[in-house]
């Protein structure tokens, strides 16, 4: 079996979703687990690409480097916990991040894990609050070690994954992209449909996500 890897829905959830939406297609789904898993994996990675972020927990803390936005702020990838968090800078541009910041030197944002009305939002911005400042350069002179990703997949992302994976799965039933016919003509399947895009819109990463 292929298995779901860092997916935003389970094969059982997709099985139930397909059965509710397409009773005639649901027959024999128990024998098509690999197809279900492949659809979920493809849909999840499509969501990653569309939003510019990862909604799964990448595991143990690892180091990533960034150029600072300004002396007082840096935007980074999403991370969901302060466990293992280390912020370090290379003010001399020597390639060695020898200046380690203390927790009194910075503030993590968004505050309270809330952004755009959504709770459970991870950190994605670090503001300098003490006497230190970020070295501003075209080079990546800031190193952040963190557990990247989200602690839990948002409900909207999970639902969008099911919608997209459903469309991808049905394309196997309709290789020419036609799922059927209505009074207006052919009904075509589009894996990444408008409804899914609307659900994902609040999560699309922009250059300056946090105000």
C-alpha positions as CSV (number, residue, x, y, z in Angstrom):
1,X,0.0,0.0,0.0
2,X,1.1,3.5,-0.7
3,X,0.1,5.0,2.6
4,X,-0.7,8.7,3.4
5,X,2.4,10.7,4.2
6,X,1.9,14.1,5.9
7,X,-1.6,14.2,4.5
8,X,-4.4,16.6,5.5
9,X,-7.1,13.9,5.6
10,X,-7.2,10.2,6.1
11,X,-8.2,7.5,3.6
12,X,-11.2,6.7,5.9
13,X,-12.4,10.3,5.7
14,X,-12.0,10.4,1.9
15,X,-13.8,7.0,1.6
16,X,-16.7,8.4,3.6
17,X,-16.7,11.7,1.6
18,X,-16.8,9.8,-1.8
19,X,-19.5,7.5,-0.5
20,X,-21.7,10.4,0.5
21,X,-21.1,12.3,-2.7
22,X,-21.0,9.5,-5.3
23,X,-22.8,6.3,-4.1
24,X,-22.2,4.6,-7.4
25,X,-18.4,5.2,-7.2
26,X,-18.2,4.1,-3.6
27,X,-18.7,0.4,-4.5
28,X,-15.4,-1.4,-4.0
29,X,-13.5,1.4,-2.4
30,X,-12.1,-1.0,0.2
31,X,-10.0,-2.5,-2.7
32,X,-8.7,0.9,-3.9
33,X,-6.8,2.0,-0.8
34,X,-3.7,2.9,-2.9
35,X,-5.8,5.2,-5.1
36,X,-7.3,6.9,-2.1
37,X,-3.9,7.4,-0.5
38,X,-2.4,8.7,-3.7
39,X,-5.2,11.2,-4.1
40,X,-4.8,12.5,-0.5
41,X,-1.0,12.8,-0.9
42,X,-1.3,14.7,-4.2
43,X,-4.1,17.0,-2.8
44,X,-2.0,17.7,0.3
45,X,1.1,18.7,-1.6
46,X,-1.1,20.8,-4.0
47,X,-2.3,22.7,-0.9
48,X,1.3,23.2,0.3
49,X,2.2,24.7,-3.1
50,X,-1.0,26.8,-3.3
51,X,-0.7,28.3,0.2
52,X,3.1,28.4,0.5
53,X,3.1,26.7,3.9
54,X,3.1,23.3,5.5
55,X,0.2,22.3,7.8
56,X,1.8,19.2,9.2
57,X,4.3,18.9,12.1
58,X,7.8,18.3,10.6
59,X,9.0,16.8,13.9
60,X,12.2,17.6,15.7
61,X,13.6,21.1,15.6
62,X,15.9,21.9,12.7
63,X,17.8,25.0,11.6
64,X,16.8,27.3,8.8
65,X,18.4,30.6,7.7
66,X,16.7,33.8,6.6
67,X,17.5,37.4,5.6
68,X,16.0,39.9,8.0
69,X,13.1,42.1,6.8
70,X,14.4,45.0,8.9
71,X,16.5,45.7,12.0
72,X,13.4,45.0,14.1
73,X,11.7,42.1,12.5
74,X,12.1,38.9,10.5
75,X,9.4,36.7,8.9
76,X,10.1,33.0,9.0
77,X,8.3,29.7,8.1
78,X,5.5,28.6,10.4
79,X,6.6,27.0,13.7
80,X,4.2,25.8,16.4
81,X,6.1,25.5,19.6
82,X,9.0,27.2,21.5
83,X,10.4,23.8,22.5
84,X,13.9,23.6,20.9
85,X,13.6,27.2,19.6
86,X,16.9,29.0,19.1
87,X,17.4,32.3,17.4
88,X,20.9,33.2,16.4
89,X,22.5,35.8,14.1
90,X,25.7,36.3,12.2
91,X,26.3,40.0,12.3
92,X,29.7,39.8,10.8
93,X,28.7,37.7,7.9
94,X,31.3,35.1,8.7
95,X,29.1,32.1,8.1
96,X,29.0,31.3,11.8
97,X,25.8,32.1,13.8
98,X,27.6,32.8,17.0
99,X,25.3,35.3,18.5
100,X,22.5,33.5,20.3
101,X,19.5,35.6,21.4
102,X,17.8,35.2,24.7
103,X,14.0,35.1,25.1
104,X,14.1,38.7,26.4
105,X,15.6,39.8,23.0
106,X,12.6,38.9,20.9
107,X,8.8,38.5,20.7
108,X,7.0,35.8,18.7
109,X,4.0,36.8,16.6
110,X,1.2,36.6,15.9
111,X,0.3,37.2,19.5
112,X,-2.1,34.8,21.2
113,X,-2.0,32.4,18.2
114,X,-4.7,34.5,16.5
115,X,-4.6,35.9,12.9
116,X,-7.4,37.0,10.7
117,X,-10.0,35.6,13.1
118,X,-8.4,32.2,13.1
119,X,-7.1,30.6,16.3
120,X,-4.4,28.0,16.6
121,X,-2.2,30.0,14.3
122,X,1.6,29.2,14.6
123,X,4.4,31.7,14.9
124,X,5.8,33.1,11.7
125,X,7.3,36.4,12.7
126,X,10.0,37.4,15.2
127,X,10.2,41.0,16.5
128,X,13.4,42.3,18.2
129,X,12.4,43.7,21.6
130,X,15.6,44.0,23.6
131,X,18.9,45.7,22.8
132,X,19.8,43.5,19.9
133,X,18.8,44.1,16.3
134,X,18.7,41.8,13.3
135,X,21.6,42.3,10.8
136,X,20.0,43.6,7.6
137,X,21.7,42.2,4.4
138,X,20.9,40.5,1.2
139,X,22.5,37.5,2.8
140,X,20.7,35.1,5.2
141,X,22.3,36.2,8.5
142,X,19.6,34.9,10.8
143,X,19.3,31.3,11.8
144,X,16.2,30.0,13.5
145,X,16.0,26.5,14.9
146,X,12.4,25.4,15.4
147,X,9.8,22.6,15.0
148,X,8.3,23.7,11.7
149,X,4.7,23.4,10.6
150,X,1.4,23.4,12.4
151,X,0.4,21.6,15.5
152,X,-2.9,20.6,14.0
153,X,-4.4,20.8,10.5
154,X,-7.1,23.5,10.3
155,X,-10.6,22.3,9.6
156,X,-10.7,24.4,6.4
157,X,-7.5,22.8,5.1
158,X,-8.8,19.3,5.9
159,X,-12.1,20.0,4.1
160,X,-10.2,21.5,1.1
161,X,-8.0,18.4,1.0
162,X,-11.1,16.1,0.8
163,X,-12.6,18.3,-2.0
164,X,-9.4,18.2,-4.1
165,X,-8.6,14.6,-3.4
166,X,-12.2,13.7,-4.4
167,X,-11.8,15.5,-7.7
168,X,-8.5,13.7,-8.3
169,X,-10.0,10.4,-7.5
170,X,-12.9,10.9,-9.8
171,X,-10.6,11.7,-12.7
172,X,-9.7,8.0,-12.6
173,X,-13.4,7.3,-13.3
174,X,-13.6,10.1,-16.0
175,X,-10.3,10.1,-17.8
176,X,-11.5,12.8,-20.2
177,X,-12.5,15.0,-17.3
178,X,-16.3,14.5,-17.8
179,X,-18.1,13.2,-14.7
180,X,-21.5,13.2,-16.4
181,X,-24.0,15.4,-18.2
182,X,-26.6,17.9,-17.2
183,X,-29.2,19.9,-19.1
184,X,-26.4,22.4,-19.8
185,X,-24.0,19.8,-21.2
186,X,-20.9,18.0,-19.9
187,X,-20.1,18.3,-16.2
188,X,-16.3,18.5,-16.0
189,X,-14.2,17.5,-13.0
190,X,-11.5,20.1,-11.8
191,X,-9.4,18.7,-9.0
192,X,-8.6,22.2,-7.6
193,X,-12.0,23.8,-7.6
194,X,-13.2,27.2,-6.6
195,X,-14.7,26.1,-3.3
196,X,-11.4,24.6,-2.1
197,X,-9.6,27.7,-3.2
198,X,-12.0,29.9,-1.2
199,X,-11.4,27.7,1.9
200,X,-7.6,28.0,1.5
201,X,-7.5,31.8,0.7
202,X,-7.0,32.9,4.3
203,X,-4.0,30.6,4.6
204,X,-2.1,31.7,1.5
205,X,1.2,33.1,2.6
206,X,2.1,36.6,1.6
207,X,5.4,38.4,1.9
208,X,4.3,40.2,5.0
209,X,1.6,38.0,6.6
210,X,1.8,39.6,10.1
211,X,1.2,43.3,10.6
